[in-house]
Amino acid sequence: MTELPLPRTACVRLDAPPVLAAIGIGVHGPAGHVDEFELPDLWQFHLYDYEADLTVGDVEHAIRPGSVSLVPPGTLVRYRYRGRSEHLYVHLRLGAAGVPREVAAVQHAGVQVTVLERQLRQALAAWPNTPGRAVAEVWAALWRVAELDPPRERTAQAAHPAVFAAVALIEARLAEPLTVPEIAKEAGVSHNHLTRLLRAATGHTVIGYIRARRMAQARHLLRASTLSIPAVAATVGIPDLQAFNKACRRELGASPRAVRARVTRE
């Protein structure tokens, strides 16, 4: 089923790179000039360097330097300019697979303006001759925009900023000892509140989430690398080999050696 555009948000899926149709600098005006149009099959991604009135669908927005918009295909937009108006634009297609995220159709980039402008200008420079680099820059910029307003992903990690902070810390420190109070402090919430938030977002307690991520990493390293089993155990924060062996049997259904041996059988 096709997802209809929401009036103030856009539902985006960013798990796969976008397909770029055009990148450029739009120059509009003069004062009082109005443009009204839609792109039937393409998303519009704009970073603005002027003040104007923008209507997306039936919702009016006041844009100013540093505003960014992400408009779904088939959405009517109307610009009312106040003078010479210049913006960076990307017209693109987004994939239909992956986790949906609700992103504000128009918002201000705040402190991210400089980084976003650099990414889009690098994409513009790369577009004619190295389109792969342009795709990478635009994809990174889209993720940055998706996380401006605290993220409102419909599942898991970005459901609450504290969950995002906790998950980022856990992923960065899987090899180290981790305690729930320490993670909660870094995330800026209480131990119990973090547990409730993470359970709602992932289905795991904090300890359960750490264990699941460690064992997922262990499975990957055992099956995809020749790293020694003690080194794998240390990399995922379970340096005691007896404890690592028990964890593998409990979570992966086999000993570390057996998990690794499955690769040759498959």
Secondary structure by P-SEA (a helix, b strand, c coil): ccccccccbbbbbccbbbbbcccbbbbbbcccbbbbbbbccbbbbbbbcbbbbbbcccbbbbbcccbbbbbcccbbbbbbcccbbbbbbbbbccccccbbbbcccccccccaaaaaaaaaaaaaaaccccaaaaaaaaaaaaaaaaacccccccccccccaaaaaaaaaaaacccccccaaaaaaaacccaaaaaaaaaacccccaaaaaaaaaaaaaaaaaccccccaaaaaaaaccccaaaaaaaaaacccccaaaaaaccccc
